Amino acid sequence: MSSSTRVALVTGANKGLGFAIVRALAGGFQGDVVLTAPDEAQGRAAVQQLQAQGLSPLFHQLDIDDRQSIRALRDFLRKEYGGLDVLVNNAGIAFKTDDPTPFDIQAEMTLKTNFFATRNVCTELLPIVKPHGRVVNVSSSQGSQALENCSEDLQEKFRCETLTEEDLVDLMKKFVEDTKNEVHEREGWPNSAYGVSKLGVTVLSRILARRLEEKRKADRILLNACCPGWVKTDLGGAHASRTVEEGAETPVYLALLPPDATEPHGQLVRDKVVQNW
């Protein structure tokens, strides 16, 4: 993996926060910036918009819900760049609070994309991240809120330093199962599918960072989760307190940590500050 051109990639980047992250990276990252989106037409339109602003991102199709799509992207990055330098996992979904979709369906769909698909992207792309690479998983303070609203037993499990990725996957599956059986509250879960999905992303980040520490310590890769704050996007709504540019600041800061940086790693970061977990 020795191509000389560096490459940064952002998922779910045709609009909103992902688009703002690409715009900031296109102005500050030394190398190619790849904007990905599930819909080719929307993705190319977004790239054209940025080109009109004098920036030169590239487009590659990626639907994180489709494992084949992730693998096609991985093969492209391997072939063109010999790997990947910066990965920002931004793609995600949320149901509106007044959405009439039954809660168990909301839980299944939200976790499918926000947790399981994000995990699949990490599984396929982490092995090709180059030394001094940076991985940023966009999480949310709603994940921390969800943790606070879990039973003590669940909180203990999620905070456990020896929790494995498989354990975490089982917990996320259990939440979906418990919502189907209408016992999620009795089983100690909070009432936010989005919150639980982002709790999963934060804990996954801690687990993956620990594994990098064990298996690839010399490569000095830094992997973190971040909370962009409440941002004015389709997902955050019009009443949100932050612009997309403000929301992009922390993810971009983590993506551009200098090569000699040793921290943060395996943390949840908000406003460029490590949060207590």
Stockholm file with secondary structure:
# STOCKHOLM 1.0

chainA/1-277         MSSSTRVALVTGANKGLGFAIVRALAGGFQGDVVLTAPDEAQGRAAVQQLQAQGLSPLFHQLDIDDRQSIRALRDFLRKEYGGLDVLVNNAGIAFKTDDPTPFDIQAEMTLKTNFFATRNVCTELLPIVKPHGRVVNVSSSQGSQALENCSEDLQEKFRCETLTEEDLVDLMKKFVEDTKNEVHEREGWPNSAYGVSKLGVTVLSRILARRLEEKRKADRILLNACCPGWVKTDLGGAHASRTVEEGAETPVYLALLPPDATEPHGQLVRDKVVQNW
#=GR chainA/1-277 SS CCCSSCEEEESSCSSHHHHHHHHHHHHHCSSEEEEEESSHHHHHHHHHHHHHTTCCCEEEECCTTCHHHHHHHHHHHHHHHSSEEEEEECCCCCCCTTCCSCHHHHHHHHHIIIIIIHHHHHHHHGGGEEEEEEEEEECCHHHHHHHHTSCHHHHHHHHCTTCCHHHHHHHHHHHHHHHHTTCTTTTTCCSCHHHHHHHHHHHHHHHHHHHHHHHCGGGCCEEEEEECCSBSSTTTCTTCSBCHHHHHHHHHHHHTCCTTCCCSCSCEEETTEECCC
#=GC SS_cons         CCCSSCEEEESSCSSHHHHHHHHHHHHHCSSEEEEEESSHHHHHHHHHHHHHTTCCCEEEECCTTCHHHHHHHHHHHHHHHSSEEEEEECCCCCCCTTCCSCHHHHHHHHHIIIIIIHHHHHHHHGGGEEEEEEEEEECCHHHHHHHHTSCHHHHHHHHCTTCCHHHHHHHHHHHHHHHHTTCTTTTTCCSCHHHHHHHHHHHHHHHHHHHHHHHCGGGCCEEEEEECCSBSSTTTCTTCSBCHHHHHHHHHHHHTCCTTCCCSCSCEEETTEECCC
//
